[in-house]
Amino acid sequence: MRVRVVALALLFATPLRAQNGSANEVLTGAVRAYRDLDFDAAARLLRRALSPPLATGLDDSGRARALTYLGAAEHYRGRQDSAIAVFQRLVVLAPSDRPDTLIFPPEITRLYDEVHAKLSVGVPLRIAVNARDRLRFRPPPPPAALQVPPAAPRVEASQGIEREITASAAGQVLNVRGVTALGFFGSMRLRRLELDVRYAEGQRRALVEGAIALRFLATPWLSVQVGPHARRFDTPFGAERWVTWRVGGRGDVAIAGTGVRGHVMLWRALGLEVNVPPGAGSARGGEVGLTIDLGPRPFWFALAYGIDQAQVRDAARRETVETLTLTVGLRRL
């Protein structure tokens, strides 16, 4: 009799361990997709991990972790109502599990704090007894936005790559030293890599400027970039040409939801070549800006102010250039 009991226990324990392992594997894959900025895939995997039968393989801490990443993923997908609903579930499940500020940016923790403050007044909780006779909090029914969609059909690898590539184009108005130039800005992004190209030219070529930047998005709010930048402008002594290879970092932060964002960028030139003696030097600069996204519409606007400082090697001559850039763009071509 004892042998039969042990055999039955082992028989039931094996699928439970396999189920728990598969749930953790799905959660690990979702976190990896989130860190790769593939928020659609992350949300899909997280919803799968939080739905039966995988949900039974997660303990309360695992569910809280999954809900935290799901709320952040929904926020970056532009689904604010779903993000709020997910954080409501998180507050009810684990009121003290605030998103880690070392992993999630201030806009995520701020959204969570707002949800937590609204629910802290008093949320009706229903207490149920599970199969193991343990008391556990059961959150109120989630809104329709949180219902788990059916599993997405498989797509070919080539189609997946096409969906991961996003592009945008914009027109620009650039003002440097009182000279206005019209141009364009183009961007193409694949996962964490983004290629930016811009060019502007003023009347009678009084100002010509072009740049190429390869950006790596380390996090949704921090990126580093490197690339050449060239500028030609007229002076009382003739035309000057400055070519720099710039390396810098950029930080983005949400100001009002996902529609209004600000950024700060600092850069330094790896090398400076000019057409005036001695022909080389150093340069550095920075930029602050504001971007307004019109929600479901594909248009966005940006205004940026920058300062560039350049100095010719072994000479007292310095150049300080202030730039003002207005950009009107079209998202997701």
N, C-alpha and C positions, 0 to 999 in steps of 0.2 A: 504493500500500500504506500509506504514511504517513497519507494522508487517511482511509483506512478505520479505522486504529487510533485516530486522534483522534476520529472520529465515534462509535466504540464507547465510548471513554472518556467523552465528553460524555453519551452515552445512559445509561450506568450512573451517572454522577455526579448527574444530575438527580433520580432517585427517592431517592437517598441524602440529598441536601440537603432534599428535601421531607419525608422521614421524620424527619430530625433536627429540622427546624422544627416538625413536629407534636408530637414528643415534648417539646420545650421549651415549646410552647404548652400542652400538657396539664399539665406541671409548674407552669407559671406560674398556670394556673387553679386548681390544687390549693392552691398557697400562698395565693392570694387567698381561697379558700373557708376555709382554716384561719384566716386573719386575721379573717374575718367570723364566726368561731366556728361555722361549719357543718362540724363534724368528720366527719359521715357522708359528705358530698359530697367533702371533702378526702381521706378514706381511699379512697373509690371511684376518684377520679382518680389518686391516687398509685399504687394497685395497677395501674391501667391503664398508667401510664407505666413501671412496672417490669416489665411483662409483654411478651412478644413480640407484635407486631413492633416496638412503640415502644421497647422496652428497648435495642435495637441502636442507637437514635439518641442515647443518652445516654452520655457518657464516665463515667469513674470518679467524678469530682467531682459530676456530675449525679446519679448513682445514690446517692452518699453523702448529698447534699442531700435527695433524695426519701425515703430511708430515715429520715433524722432527723425530717422532718415527719410521716412515716407513724407512727413510734414515738410521737411526741407526740400525734397524733390518736387513735391506739388507746388511749392512756392516758386521754384525756379522754372517750372513748366508754365507759369502764369495762371495757375488754378488756385487763386487765393481762398475761395470758399472751401475747397477741399482741404487745403493746408490747415485752415482754422478748425475744420471738423476733426481732422486727424489729431491735432494738438488737444482738442477737447477730450478725445479718447485717452490720450496720454496723461492728461491731468487727472482724470478719474482713476486710471489704472495705477499710476505712480506719481502722486502729487509732488514728491520731492526730487524726481528725476528731471532736473532742468538740463537742456542741451549743453554739452560741454563747450565752453567758450574757446577752447584750444582747437576744436574741430569745426564748429559752426560759426559763421560771421555774426556781427551784431544784429543784422536785420532778422536773422532767424531767432535768436534769443529774445529780441524785442517783441517779435510776433508771439512767441510762446508766453512771455510775461504778460502781454495784453490778454491772451486767452485765460491764463491762470488767474489774473486779477478779476476777470468777469465771473469765473466759476467759483472763486473763493468765497463769494457771498453765501453760497449754499447750493449744492447740487444733490438732488435726490439719488441715492444709491440703493440698488437692490442687492440683497445678499442671498446667494444661492449655495447649496451644498453639492459639490461635485462627486464623481464616482468614488473618490478616496476620502469622502467625508471631511474635506478641508473647506473652510470658509474662504470665500474669495469675492472681491468686489466685482460686480458685473456692470459695465457702463450702460447708460441709456442707449436705446437704439440709435445708430448713427443716421445722419441724413442721407438722402438718396445719392448725394455726390460721392459717398464713401462705399456704395455697394460695389462689390468686386466684379469687374467685367469678366466675361468668358475669356478663356485662354486665346491669345492672339495666334493666328495661323502662322506657320513657318514661312519665312521668306528666304530667297536665295541670297548667297553672300554678296553678290553684286548689287542686289536691290538694297541690302542693308547699308552698304557703303554709300550709295546714292542718298539714302535718307540721312546719313550722318553728316554729309557735306552741306553746309549752309553758306549762302553768299548774300552780300548786300552791296548796293551801289548808292552813291550820293553825289550831289552837287555841292561845291564849296565856294564861299566867298572869303578871300584872304586879304587882310590889310596889314602891310608892313611899311612902317615909316611914312604913313599917309598915302601909300600907293596901293590901289586895289587890284586884285587879280581874281579871275574866275577859273575854276578848275573842277576836278572830280576826285572822288574817293571811292575805292573799291576794296572789298574785303572778302576773303574765302576762308572758311574754317572747317577743319577735319579733326574731330575729337578735341585734343588739347592744343593743337597747332593752328595758328591763324596767320595768314599772309595779308598784309595791308599795303596798298599802293595808292599814292596820291600825286597829283600834278596840278599846278596852277600857273597861269600866265597873264600878265598885265598888258595894258595897251602899249603898243610899240615896244614890247619886251622890256619895259622899264623894270619889271620884276618877273622872274621865272623861278619857280621852286618845284622840286620833285623829291620824293622819298619812297623807300621800300623798307618795310619792317617785318621781320619774322618774329611772331610772338608765341610764347609758351605760357599757357594758362595753368599755373601751379595750383590755384584754387579758384572758385567762382569769383573771388574779389581781388586776387593778386596775380599779376602776370609780369614776365620779363621779356624784353625784346632787344633785337639787334638788327642793324641794317644801315645802308648809306643814306645820306641826306645831302642834297645839293641846292644852292641858292645863288642866283645871279641878280644883282640890283645895280641901278645907275647911281653914281655919285658925281659931285662936281669935278672930280679928277678922272672920271672915266668909269667904265663898268668893272665891278668886282665880282669874283666868283669864289665861293666858299664850298668845299666838299668835306664832309665829316662822316666818319663811321661811328655811329652812336650805339651805346649799350645803356639800358636803363630799366627801371621798374615802374609799374603802374598799379595803383590801388583804386578799386571801385567800391562805392558804398551806396546803399539805397537811402534816399532822402524821404520819399513819400511813396510807400508801397513799392511796386515794381515798375511804376511808370516814370518816376523821376529819380535819376541817379547822378551822383557826382563822382569825379575822378581827380586824382592827383598823380602827376608823372614827373620823375626826375631822371635825367640822363647825363652822361659824360661821354665825350668823344674819345675813341681809341686813337684817332689821328685826325689832323686838320691840314688840308692843303688849300692854299690860296694863290691867286695870280699876282700878288704883290710881294716884294722882298720881305723876309727871306723865303717865303713860300711855304712855311709850315708853322704850326703852333698848337695851341690847346683850346678847347671849348667845352662848355657845360651849359645846362639850362634846365628849365622845368615848365610845367603847364598845369593849370587847373581848369576844370570845365564842368558843364552841366548838360545832361542829356534827358530829353523828354520823349517818352514813347507813347504814342496815341492808342495804346491798348490793342483791341482786335484789329484796328486798321494797320496797314503795313508801314505807315510813315513814322519817322522819328526826326527830331531836331536836336542839334547840339551847338553849344556856344563855348568856346575855349579861349583862354588868354595865356600866352606863353612869353617867356623871357629867355633869350639866348645871349650868352656872353662868350666872346672869342678874343684871344690874344695871340699876336704873332710872336714866335719864339725869339728870345734875346732882343726884344724891342718893347718900348713903353706903350706902343699903340694898342688900344683895346676897342672893341666894337660891342655895343649893347643893342640888341634888336628886340623890339616888342612886337608881338603878333596877336592879331585878333581873327579868329576863324569861326565862321557860321556855316554849319553843315545841315543840309536837308536830305534825308536818306530814305531808301526803300528797303525794307527788311524781308529776308527769305524769298529771294527770287525763285 
